[in-house]
Each structure stands twice: as C-alpha cells, then as structure tokens.
C-alpha cells in the first residue's frame, strides 16, 4: 500500500485520535498521584524528559502548521507539567 494514496485529511483525523492516547494516559497518572497519600515514586528526570518531548512536538506542529500535532502535544505539555509539579510536590 502506498501511503501517498491515503488522503491527508484521513491522517490528520487519525493523528488527532492517536495524539490523545498519551495525554489520556498522563491524566490517569495524575489521578493516581493525586489520590495517593504516599510519596511519589515517579522520577523527575523521566517526567521532565517526556515534557521536553511533548514540547518539541508542540513546536514542530506549530512550525509546520499541523493542527493534530501541535494541539495534542499542547495538551501533553500541560498535563505533563501538572504531573511533574505533583511529583515534585510530594
């Protein structure tokens, strides 16, 4: 199958759906951290690393005008920052 035969709109729509998987998983982790009374076991370096990855792809999406890329990664940046703040605050 040739990828060039698949319409760009299909990839954009699919990208939006797939792009929300990461943020949903982060939201679930935020919920778990929030409910736990125990100190966080999440590594700040690991969390900051993923924050950097989300931020890069957010900028990439802005630069190349790819809504699915920048929007999904913007949500990832916000949620990952929240998770990092929760982990550091424990």
C-alpha positions as CSV (number, residue, x, y, z in Angstrom):
1,X,0.0,0.0,0.0
2,X,1.3,3.4,-0.9
3,X,0.9,6.0,1.8
4,X,0.7,8.8,-0.7
5,X,-2.7,7.4,-1.9
6,X,-4.2,7.9,1.5
7,X,-5.9,11.4,1.8
8,X,-4.2,13.9,4.1
9,X,-7.4,14.6,5.9
10,X,-7.5,10.9,7.0
11,X,-4.1,11.2,8.5
12,X,-4.9,14.5,10.2
13,X,-8.1,13.0,11.7
14,X,-6.3,9.8,12.7
15,X,-3.5,11.8,14.2
16,X,-5.9,13.7,16.4
17,X,-7.3,10.4,17.8
18,X,-3.9,8.8,18.2
19,X,-2.4,12.0,19.6
20,X,-4.8,11.9,22.6
21,X,-3.7,8.5,23.8
22,X,-0.6,9.9,25.5
23,X,-2.5,12.7,27.3
24,X,-5.2,10.3,28.4
25,X,-2.5,8.1,30.0
26,X,-0.9,11.1,31.7
27,X,-4.3,12.2,33.0
28,X,-4.8,8.7,34.5
29,X,-1.4,9.0,36.2
30,X,-2.2,12.5,37.5
31,X,-5.4,11.0,39.0
32,X,-3.4,8.2,40.7
33,X,-0.8,10.6,42.0
34,X,-3.5,13.0,43.3
35,X,-5.3,10.2,45.2
36,X,-2.2,8.7,46.7
37,X,-1.0,9.8,50.1
38,X,2.4,8.1,49.6
39,X,5.4,10.0,48.3
40,X,5.7,9.9,44.5
41,X,7.8,7.2,43.0
42,X,8.0,8.9,39.6
43,X,11.4,10.1,38.5
44,X,11.5,13.9,38.0
45,X,14.1,13.3,35.2
46,X,11.8,10.9,33.4
47,X,8.9,13.3,33.7
48,X,10.9,16.3,32.6
49,X,12.3,14.3,29.7
50,X,8.8,13.5,28.4
51,X,7.8,17.1,29.0
52,X,10.7,18.1,26.7
53,X,9.5,15.6,24.0
54,X,5.9,16.9,24.2
55,X,7.2,20.5,24.0
56,X,9.4,19.8,20.9
57,X,6.5,18.2,19.0
58,X,4.2,21.0,20.0
59,X,6.7,23.5,18.5
60,X,7.1,21.2,15.5
61,X,3.4,21.2,14.9
62,X,3.2,25.0,15.2
63,X,6.1,25.4,12.8
64,X,4.7,23.2,10.1
65,X,1.0,24.1,10.7
66,X,-0.1,20.6,11.7
67,X,-3.1,21.0,14.0
68,X,-3.2,17.4,15.1
69,X,0.5,17.6,16.1
70,X,0.5,20.9,17.9
71,X,-2.9,20.5,19.6
72,X,-2.4,17.0,21.0
73,X,1.1,17.9,22.2
74,X,0.0,21.2,23.8
75,X,-2.4,19.1,25.9
76,X,0.5,16.8,26.6
77,X,2.7,19.7,27.7
78,X,0.0,21.0,30.1
79,X,-0.7,17.6,31.6
80,X,3.0,16.5,31.9
81,X,3.8,19.8,33.6
82,X,1.0,19.1,36.1
83,X,2.2,15.6,36.7
84,X,5.8,16.9,37.2
85,X,4.6,19.5,39.7
86,X,2.6,16.9,41.6
87,X,5.6,14.5,41.7
88,X,8.0,17.3,42.9
89,X,5.5,18.5,45.5
90,X,5.4,15.1,47.3
